[in-house]
Amino acid sequence: MNEITKAEMRKRLGNITKLQEILFGEQAEAYNQKLKEYNHRLHQLESSYQKYQLVMEERFQQLENKLLHQISLLSNSIDKKIKYLDLTTQEEHQRIQQELDTVSQHNYDNIDFLQNSLNTHTTNLRTEINQSKAALDRDLQLLKQQILTKIEFNLSELSTDKISRGDLSQILFDLCLKLKEPETGLIAAKPQNQPNVEVEHNQNHIDLILPENNSTSDNSPMDN
């Protein structure tokens, strides 16, 4: 088999191209035209897509900026509200604390006043009780002194004068009444002619105490 030269190859290819043009010339033209149209439409679509993409990117950027701005405003508003609430809460806490301090101080003052009043009243009562006790002691000492003076006076009369047992029992009975007055508060004395059991009892008690001296008492002028 003989080898084909380059010149022959070009000649044959040229003949094939011419043959193709003769057989498929019109269809190839139509295909080429459609291909050009498709390429043009594709180029337009690509251009439109690029424009749409740019527009969407701008819209997205604007929307993102708007959202970020709104978020920033909302965040600032929330921060301001939080600060206001913190300040309000702090002021309310301070107000409540001041009220509590005022009420506590008022209660402390009232307690101190009541304590001082109680101490003053207690001191006054103690002073009054001491004064009353001192007055009672003085009255009691005075009464004892009077009784002793009366006893000494009666004893001196007994030693100098002659008296009967009845008079002596009456004197001692009066002394007993004097001694009972601080305890019972009774100062009434009964008449001599009224029957009195206590007088008889005192008389019996005196009879037991007094020594027997018939020669001096029975012959007394007062018995006659």
C-alpha positions in Angstrom: 0.0 0.0 0.0 1.4 3.3 -1.1 1.7 6.0 1.4 -0.4 9.2 0.9 1.4 12.4 0.6 0.5 15.6 2.3 -0.5 17.2 -1.0 -2.8 14.3 -1.8 -4.3 14.5 1.7 -5.1 18.2 1.3 -6.6 17.5 -2.1 -8.8 14.8 -0.7 -9.9 16.8 2.3 -10.8 19.7 0.0 -12.8 17.4 -2.0 -14.6 16.1 1.1 -15.3 19.7 2.2 -16.8 20.5 -1.1 -18.8 17.3 -1.0 -20.1 18.2 2.4 -21.0 21.6 1.2 -22.9 20.1 -1.7 -24.7 17.6 0.4 -25.3 19.4 3.7 -24.6 23.1 2.8 -28.1 24.5 3.7 -28.6 22.4 6.8 -25.1 23.3 8.1 -25.8 26.9 7.5 -29.1 26.6 9.5 -27.3 24.7 12.3 -24.6 27.4 12.4 -27.2 30.1 12.5 -29.1 28.4 15.3 -25.8 27.8 17.1 -25.0 31.5 16.8 -28.5 32.4 18.2 -28.1 30.0 21.0 -24.7 31.4 21.8 -26.1 34.9 21.7 -29.0 33.9 24.0 -26.6 32.1 26.3 -24.5 35.2 26.4 -27.6 37.3 27.2 -28.6 34.9 29.9 -25.2 35.0 31.4 -25.2 38.8 31.3 -28.7 38.9 32.8 -27.6 36.4 35.5 -24.6 38.5 36.3 -26.7 41.6 36.5 -29.3 39.8 38.6 -26.5 38.5 40.8 -25.1 42.0 41.3 -28.6 43.3 42.1 -29.3 40.5 44.6 -25.9 41.1 46.2 -26.7 44.8 46.5 -30.1 44.0 47.9 -28.7 41.4 50.3 -26.1 43.9 51.4 -28.7 46.6 51.9 -30.9 44.2 53.8 -28.0 43.0 56.0 -27.0 46.6 56.7 -30.6 47.4 57.6 -30.9 44.4 59.9 -27.6 45.2 61.5 -28.8 48.8 62.1 -32.1 47.6 63.6 -30.3 45.1 65.8 -27.9 47.8 66.9 -30.9 50.1 67.7 -32.7 47.4 69.5 -29.5 46.5 71.5 -29.0 50.1 72.5 -32.6 50.4 73.5 -32.4 47.2 75.6 -29.2 48.4 77.2 -30.8 51.7 78.1 -33.8 49.9 79.5 -31.6 47.6 81.5 -29.6 50.6 82.9 -32.9 52.4 83.7 -34.2 49.3 85.5 -31.0 48.9 87.3 -31.0 52.6 88.3 -34.7 52.4 89.3 -34.1 49.2 91.2 -31.2 50.8 93.0 -33.2 53.9 93.9 -36.1 51.7 95.0 -33.7 49.7 97.2 -32.2 52.8 98.7 -35.7 54.2 99.3 -36.8 51.0 101.0 -33.6 50.9 103.0 -34.1 54.5 104.1 -37.6 53.7 105.2 -36.5 50.7 107.1 -33.7 52.7 108.8 -36.3 55.4 109.7 -38.7 52.9 111.1 -35.9 51.1 113.0 -34.6 54.4 114.4 -38.2 55.5 115.4 -38.7 52.1 117.2 -35.3 52.4 118.9 -36.2 55.9 120.0 -39.6 54.7 121.4 -37.9 51.8 123.1 -35.3 54.2 124.7 -38.1 56.6 125.7 -40.1 53.8 127.3 -37.0 52.4 129.0 -36.2 55.8 130.4 -39.8 56.4 131.5 -39.8 52.9 133.1 -36.5 53.6 134.9 -37.8 57.0 136.0 -41.1 55.6 137.2 -39.3 52.7 138.9 -36.9 55.2 140.6 -39.8 57.4 141.7 -41.6 54.4 143.1 -38.5 53.2 144.9 -38.0 56.6 146.3 -41.6 56.9 147.4 -41.5 53.4 148.9 -38.3 54.3 150.8 -39.8 57.5 152.0 -43.0 55.7 153.1 -40.9 53.1 154.8 -38.9 55.7 156.5 -42.0 57.6 157.6 -43.6 54.3 158.9 -40.4 53.6 160.7 -40.4 57.0 162.3 -44.1 56.6 163.2 -43.4 53.2 164.6 -40.5 54.5 166.6 -42.6 57.4 167.9 -45.4 55.0 168.8 -43.0 52.7 170.6 -41.5 55.7 172.4 -45.0 56.9 173.4 -45.8 53.4 174.6 -42.6 53.1 176.6 -43.2 56.5 178.0 -46.7 55.5 179.0 -45.5 52.3 180.5 -42.8 54.1 182.5 -45.4 56.6 183.6 -47.7 53.8 184.7 -44.9 52.0 186.4 -44.0 55.1 188.3 -47.6 55.5 189.4 -47.6 51.9 190.5 -44.5 52.5 192.5 -45.8 55.6 194.2 -49.6 55.1 194.4 -51.9 52.4 195.4 -54.2 51.2 192.6 -56.5 48.2 192.4 -56.2 45.3 190.1 -59.1 46.4 188.0 -57.5 49.8 187.3 -54.2 48.0 186.5 -56.0 45.6 184.2 -57.7 48.5 182.4 -54.4 50.3 181.9 -52.8 47.1 180.5 -55.8 46.6 178.3 -55.4 50.1 176.9 -51.8 49.4 176.3 -52.7 46.2 174.4 -55.1 48.2 172.2 -52.3 50.7 171.5 -50.0 47.9 170.5 -52.7 46.4 168.2 -53.5 49.7 166.5 -50.6 49.6 163.9 -51.7 46.1 162.9 -55.5 46.3 162.8 -56.1 50.1 162.3 -58.8 50.0 165.0 -58.7 52.9 167.4 -62.1 52.5 169.1 -62.1 51.7 172.9 -65.0 50.0 174.6 -66.7 51.5 177.8 -65.8 50.0 181.1 -69.3 49.0 182.0 -69.8 47.0 178.7 -69.1 43.2 179.0 -65.9 42.3 177.3 -64.5 38.8 177.0 -61.1 40.1 176.1 -61.0 42.3 179.2 -61.8 39.3 181.3 -59.1 37.3 179.6 -56.6 40.1 180.1 -57.7 40.3 183.7 -57.1 36.6 184.2 -53.7 36.9 182.5 -52.9 39.9 184.7 -54.0 38.0 187.8 -51.5 35.3 186.9 -48.7 37.8 186.3 -49.3 40.2 189.3 -47.8 39.1 192.6 -50.0 38.5 195.5 -50.0 41.5 197.8 -53.3 41.5 199.7 -52.0 43.8 202.4 -51.2 46.6 200.0 -53.8 46.3 197.2 -56.9 45.2 199.1 -56.5 47.9 201.7 -56.0 50.6 199.1 -58.1 53.7 199.4 -59.1 53.4 195.7 -60.9 50.1 196.4 -63.0 51.9 199.0 
